[in-house]
């Protein structure tokens, strides 16, 4: 089936279809189908279930060939959106979601707003004219990473009354939670590194004790792996009502 040259590990949504569930996972196949029906969904791409299987076969490393294809797809997404990944003034932000063939509880929750960092959040605040929304978006992004890696510091409470300054304080605390969980490693500021860490986090969530137990109970083979869906984030109005 494969021609000569590199194997295809990454499919833009419009390159897939509903019949490719095994390769693209349930969510990826649905996103492909919706895209091909012309539904106005944000563009994105799917990293295949085979890439997940390869990650485990390769001592939990993502091989260079797969990374290259991921960043080629990011380049395409930048062109489509007219935004640059890691740009401080108008950053391309993406969501990262897991999507196995069969729906599985215990898999990693969605990571939103990936592509924000200490500098880009300021540009984002300026662009949206809403610092609170920008810092809250950054807070959620870091928290999702931290939640996945750690059971969150239960002392961190937050609600909609927090100001931009409060949120900055919260961001600093979530970074500390991340640092402690990751043996002193700082929260990544480089969006390429953030993306690769997020992809690894999705792959790892395929093999959590909870996911393994669920597979055992439902006769789901361990070598199916999970796909990863990366999709542009699109923001509606930036008022207090958005941010859902």
Secondary structure, DSSP 4 states (H G I P E B T S, - for coil): ---SS----EEEGGG--GGGHHHHHHHHHHHHHHHHTT--PPPEEEE-HHHHHHHHHTTS---HHHHHHHHHHHHHHHHHHT-BTT-SSSB--EEEEEEESS--TTSPPPEEEET--TTHHHHHHHHHT-HHHHHHHHHHHHHHHHHHHS---TT----TT--HHHHHHHHHHHHHHHHHHTTTPPPP-SHHHHHHHHHHHHHHHTTSHHHHHHHHHTT--GGG-EEEEEEE------STT---
